[in-house]
Amino acid sequence: MDTYINRDLRNAALSSADLHGVVLCDTDLRDVDLSNANLSKANLIGAGLTGANLNDANLSGANLCSAVLHNAKLNNATLIGADLHNASLRMASLRNANLSSASLHNGDLQDAILVGAVLRNSNLQDANLRGADLRATDLIGANLIGADLFGADLCGTSLNGANLWKVYAPFATMRWAQLRSANLWSADLTNADLENAVLVSASLIDANLRSIILRNANLNGANLTNANLRDAKLQDANLSNATLRWANLRNAKLTCADLRSADLSGASLMHATLCGSALGGAILHSANLYGADLGGADLNDANLVSADLTSTNLSHAILCGADLAGANLLGADLTNANLTGANLAGASLFCAVLRGANLTGANLNGANLIAADLTDAILNGTDLTNTIYDKNNSKEE
């Protein structure tokens, strides 16, 4: 086995050289041409490889711990199982490189180019990937715990099953990314762009998603318990069967979103926009929908027990069979809403507007209708037992 420890090899001709198992610890290899070289199992601990050309090189199983590879070229290189923990690869080019099962723990890859690279099952825990170009990269099953992805480009990247616990990725671009069953628990994705991303069954518990873009994203079955989605853009997103218990969706844009059978118990949706959204069978028990816009929304069979719907726009909404028992609808606009068979027992409809609303077969037992506007409302078979109303109410059938 050849050994070159702490040597200066900057002028060496090493292109296509067979350096299998060679020891090059702390060796100066700056700007050296190692293209097509065989460096499998080589020991390059602490080696200086700034500006080196390692295009198409074989570094499988090589040890590059603490090596310096600033601006190095590793395009199409093979680094399967390589150890690069604590290595510095700032602005390095690794286009289409194969880093499957490689260790980049605590590595510095700021502004590195990894377009089309394979990092399947690699270890990138606590790695610095700020501003890195990771478009169309394969990160399936990768460990990215605590990694810094601030402003990184991950468009079209595959992250299915990846562990992104506590990842820091504000302003990251992840359009069309695949994140099926990914772990994003406590991740920070503030202002990130995940338009058209797939997050089916992903875990986003306690995640900070403020001002995130998730337009047309697929979050079917995702867990967003206690997530911060304030000011999020979720137009046309698929959140069916998602768990959003205690989530903060204040001012969120959910126009035409699919929230069928989603669990939004205790969630805050104050001033959220949900017009035209599908909420059939959704659970909104004790949710805060103060001032929200649900115009034309489908809430068939939704559970809105004890929900706060103060000043909410529910005009033209479909609430057939919905359970609104004990809900607060003070000042809510239910103009032309369909409440056929809805349960409004004990609900407060003080000053609510129910013009043209269809309350056929609805249960208003004990409801408060003081100052409510029931002009042209349909009350066929409506249960008005113990209903509280004043003489100014217009209860016309």
C-alpha positions in Angstrom: 0.0 0.0 0.0 1.5 3.3 -1.1 1.7 6.0 1.7 2.1 9.7 1.1 1.4 11.4 4.4 1.7 15.2 4.6 3.2 15.4 1.2 3.0 18.1 -1.5 1.7 16.4 -4.7 0.3 19.4 -6.5 2.3 18.7 -9.6 1.6 15.0 -9.8 0.1 13.5 -12.9 -2.6 11.3 -11.4 -5.4 11.2 -14.1 -6.7 7.6 -14.5 -4.2 6.4 -11.9 -4.8 3.3 -9.8 -4.6 4.5 -6.2 -6.8 1.9 -4.6 -6.2 1.9 -0.8 -3.5 4.6 -1.0 -2.8 6.6 2.1 -2.8 10.4 1.4 -3.5 11.8 4.8 -3.0 15.5 5.1 -1.6 15.5 1.6 -1.7 18.7 -0.5 -3.5 17.8 -3.7 -4.8 21.2 -4.6 -5.8 21.6 -8.3 -4.5 18.1 -9.1 -6.1 16.2 -11.9 -7.5 12.9 -10.5 -10.1 12.5 -13.1 -11.0 8.8 -13.8 -8.6 7.8 -11.0 -9.3 4.7 -8.8 -9.2 5.9 -5.2 -11.5 3.3 -3.8 -10.7 2.6 -0.1 -8.2 5.4 -0.2 -7.3 7.2 3.0 -7.6 11.0 2.4 -8.2 12.2 5.9 -7.5 15.9 6.1 -6.3 16.0 2.5 -6.3 19.4 0.7 -8.2 18.9 -2.5 -9.3 22.5 -3.2 -9.9 22.9 -7.0 -9.0 19.2 -7.6 -10.5 17.5 -10.7 -12.1 14.2 -9.5 -14.6 13.9 -12.3 -15.5 10.3 -12.9 -13.2 9.2 -10.1 -13.9 6.1 -8.0 -13.9 7.0 -4.3 -16.1 4.1 -3.1 -15.3 3.4 0.6 -12.7 6.2 0.7 -12.1 8.1 3.9 -12.2 11.8 3.3 -12.9 12.8 6.9 -12.1 16.5 7.4 -10.8 16.8 3.8 -11.0 20.2 2.1 -12.7 20.1 -1.3 -13.6 23.7 -2.0 -14.5 24.2 -5.6 -13.5 20.6 -6.4 -15.0 18.8 -9.4 -16.6 15.5 -8.6 -19.1 15.2 -11.4 -20.1 11.6 -12.1 -17.8 10.5 -9.3 -18.6 7.4 -7.3 -18.5 7.9 -3.6 -20.6 4.9 -2.4 -20.1 4.4 1.3 -17.4 7.1 1.4 -16.7 8.9 4.7 -16.9 12.6 4.3 -17.9 13.7 7.8 -16.6 17.1 8.7 -15.4 17.5 5.1 -15.7 20.9 3.4 -17.2 20.8 -0.1 -18.1 24.5 -0.4 -19.0 25.3 -4.0 -17.9 21.8 -5.1 -19.6 20.3 -8.2 -21.1 16.9 -7.7 -23.4 16.6 -10.6 -24.7 13.1 -11.0 -22.3 11.8 -8.4 -23.2 8.6 -6.5 -23.0 9.2 -2.8 -25.3 6.3 -1.7 -24.8 5.4 2.0 -22.0 8.0 2.2 -21.5 9.9 5.5 -21.5 13.7 5.2 -22.3 14.2 8.9 -21.5 17.8 9.8 -20.1 18.3 6.3 -20.0 21.8 4.7 -21.7 21.8 1.3 -22.7 25.4 1.2 -23.5 26.5 -2.4 -22.4 23.0 -3.6 -23.9 21.7 -6.9 -25.5 18.3 -6.5 -27.9 18.3 -9.4 -29.0 14.7 -10.2 -26.7 13.2 -7.5 -27.7 10.0 -5.7 -27.6 10.4 -1.9 -29.9 7.5 -1.1 -29.6 6.4 2.6 -26.7 8.9 3.1 -26.0 10.6 6.4 -26.3 14.4 6.2 -27.0 15.0 9.8 -26.1 18.6 10.8 -24.7 19.2 7.4 -24.5 22.8 6.0 -26.4 22.8 2.7 -27.2 26.5 2.6 -27.8 27.6 -1.0 -27.0 24.2 -2.3 -28.4 23.1 -5.7 -30.1 19.7 -5.0 -32.4 19.7 -8.0 -33.6 16.2 -9.0 -31.4 14.7 -6.3 -32.2 11.2 -4.9 -32.3 11.6 -1.1 -34.6 8.7 -0.4 -34.2 7.5 3.1 -31.4 10.0 3.8 -30.7 11.3 7.3 -31.0 15.1 7.3 -31.6 15.6 11.0 -30.7 19.2 11.9 -29.4 20.0 8.5 -29.2 23.6 7.3 -31.0 23.9 3.9 -31.7 27.7 4.1 -32.4 28.9 0.5 -31.4 25.5 -1.0 -33.0 24.4 -4.3 -34.6 20.9 -4.0 -37.0 21.1 -7.0 -38.0 17.7 -8.1 -35.9 16.0 -5.4 -36.9 12.6 -4.0 -37.0 12.7 -0.2 -39.4 9.8 0.4 -38.9 8.3 3.9 -36.1 10.9 4.6 -35.6 12.0 8.2 -35.7 15.9 8.3 -36.3 16.2 12.0 -35.5 19.8 13.0 -34.2 20.6 9.6 -33.7 24.4 9.0 -35.0 25.3 5.6 -36.5 28.8 5.4 -36.8 30.1 1.8 -35.9 26.7 0.4 -37.4 25.8 -3.0 -39.0 22.3 -3.0 -41.4 22.5 -5.9 -42.5 19.0 -7.2 -40.4 17.4 -4.4 -41.4 13.9 -3.2 -41.7 13.7 0.6 -43.9 10.7 1.1 -43.7 9.5 4.7 -40.9 11.9 5.4 -40.2 13.0 9.0 -40.4 16.8 9.2 -41.2 16.9 12.9 -40.2 20.4 14.3 -38.8 21.4 10.9 -38.5 25.1 10.0 -39.9 25.7 6.5 -40.8 29.4 6.9 -41.4 31.0 3.5 -40.4 27.8 1.7 -41.9 26.9 -1.7 -43.4 23.4 -1.9 -45.9 24.0 -4.7 -47.0 20.7 -6.2 -44.9 18.8 -3.6 -46.1 15.3 -2.5 -46.2 15.0 1.3 -48.5 12.0 1.6 -48.4 10.6 5.2 -45.6 12.9 6.1 -45.1 14.0 9.7 -45.0 17.7 10.2 -45.9 17.8 13.9 -44.8 21.1 15.6 -43.3 22.3 12.3 -42.9 26.0 11.6 -44.6 26.5 8.2 -45.4 30.1 8.4 -45.9 31.8 5.0 -45.1 28.5 3.3 -46.3 27.9 -0.3 -48.2 24.6 -0.6 -50.4 25.4 -3.6 -51.6 22.2 -5.2 -49.5 20.1 -2.8 -50.6 16.6 -1.8 -50.7 16.3 2.0 -53.2 13.4 2.1 -53.0 11.7 5.5 -50.2 14.0 6.7 -49.8 14.8 10.4 -49.7 18.6 11.0 -50.6 18.5 14.7 -49.7 21.8 16.3 -48.0 23.0 13.2 -47.7 26.8 12.5 -49.3 27.5 9.1 -50.1 31.1 9.7 -50.3 33.0 6.4 -49.7 29.7 4.5 -50.7 29.4 0.9 -52.6 26.1 0.4 -54.9 26.9 -2.5 -56.0 23.7 -4.2 -54.0 21.6 -1.8 -55.1 18.0 -0.9 -55.3 17.8 2.9 -57.9 15.0 2.9 -57.6 12.8 6.0 -54.8 15.0 7.3 -54.4 15.7 11.0 -54.3 19.4 11.9 -55.3 19.3 15.5 -54.4 22.6 17.3 -52.7 23.8 14.1 -52.4 27.6 13.5 -53.9 28.4 10.2 -54.6 32.1 10.8 -54.9 34.1 7.6 -54.1 30.9 5.6 -55.3 30.7 2.0 -57.2 27.4 1.5 -59.3 28.3 -1.5 -60.7 25.2 -3.1 -58.5 23.0 -0.8 -59.6 19.4 -0.2 -60.0 18.9 3.6 -62.4 16.1 3.5 -62.3 14.0 6.7 -59.5 16.1 8.0 -59.1 16.6 11.7 -59.0 20.3 12.6 -60.0 19.9 16.3 -59.0 23.0 18.2 -57.3 24.5 15.2 -57.1 28.3 14.7 -58.5 29.4 11.3 -59.1 33.0 12.2 -59.6 35.1 9.0 -58.6 32.1 6.9 -59.9 31.9 3.3 -61.7 28.6 2.6 -64.1 29.6 0.0 -65.0 26.7 -2.3 -63.1 24.2 -0.1 -64.2 20.7 0.5 -64.7 19.9 4.2 -67.2 17.0 4.0 -66.8 14.9 7.1 -64.1 17.2 8.6 -63.7 17.5 12.3 -63.7 21.1 13.4 -64.7 20.6 17.0 -63.8 23.6 19.1 -62.0 25.2 16.1 -61.7 29.0 15.9 -63.0 30.2 12.6 -63.6 33.8 13.6 -63.9 36.0 10.5 -63.1 33.1 8.2 -64.4 33.0 4.6 -66.2 29.7 3.9 -68.4 31.0 1.1 -69.6 28.2 -1.1 -67.6 25.6 1.0 -68.8 22.0 1.3 -69.3 21.1 4.9 -71.6 18.2 4.6 -71.6 16.1 7.8 -68.8 18.2 9.2 -68.3 18.3 13.0 -68.4 21.9 14.1 -69.5 21.3 17.7 -68.6 24.2 19.9 -66.7 25.9 17.0 -66.3 29.7 17.0 -67.8 30.9 13.8 -68.2 34.5 14.8 -68.5 36.9 11.8 -67.7 33.9 9.5 -68.9 34.0 5.9 -70.9 30.8 5.2 -73.0 32.2 2.4 -74.0 29.5 -0.1 -72.1 27.0 2.0 -73.4 23.4 2.1 -73.9 22.2 5.7 -76.3 19.3 5.2 -76.1 17.0 8.2 -73.4 19.2 9.8 -73.2 19.2 13.6 -73.1 22.7 14.9 -74.3 22.0 18.4 -73.2 24.8 20.8 -71.4 26.6 18.0 -71.0 30.4 18.1 -72.4 31.9 14.9 -72.7 35.4 16.2 -73.0 37.8 13.2 -72.2 34.9 10.8 -73.4 35.2 7.2 -75.4 32.1 6.2 -77.2 33.7 3.2 -78.6 30.9 1.0 -76.7 28.3 3.0 -78.0 24.7 2.9 -78.4 23.5 6.5 -80.8 20.6 5.7 -80.8 18.2 8.6 -78.1 20.2 10.4 -77.8 20.1 14.2 -77.8 23.7 15.6 -79.0 22.8 19.1 -77.9 25.3 21.6 -76.0 27.3 18.9 -75.8 31.1 19.1 -77.1 32.7 16.0 -77.3 36.2 17.5 -77.4 38.8 14.7 -76.7 36.0 12.1 -77.9 36.4 8.6 -79.9 33.4 7.4 -81.6 35.0 4.4 -82.8 32.3 2.0 -81.1 29.6 4.1 -82.5 26.1 3.8 -83.1 24.8 7.4 -85.4 21.9 6.4 -85.3 19.3 9.1 -82.6 21.2 11.0 -82.5 21.0 14.8 -82.5 24.5 16.4 -83.6 23.3 19.8 -82.5 25.9 22.3 -80.7 28.0 19.7 -80.3 31.8 20.1 -81.9 33.6 17.1 -82.2 37.0 18.7 -81.7 39.7 16.0 -81.1 37.0 13.4 -82.4 37.7 9.8 -84.5 34.7 8.6 -86.0 36.5 5.6 -87.1 33.9 3.1 -85.5 31.1 5.1 -87.0 27.6 4.6 -88.1 26.1 7.9 -89.9 23.0 6.8 -89.8 20.5 9.6 -87.3 22.6 11.6 -87.2 21.9 15.3 -87.6 25.4 17.0 -88.3 24.0 20.4 -87.0 26.4 23.1 -85.6 28.6 20.4 -84.8 32.1 21.7 -85.9 34.8 19.3 -87.4 38.3 19.4 -90.4 39.8 17.7 -88.2 41.4 15.0 -87.2 38.0 13.7 -88.6 37.2 10.3 -89.4 33.4 10.3 -91.0 33.0 7.0 -91.3 29.7 5.3 
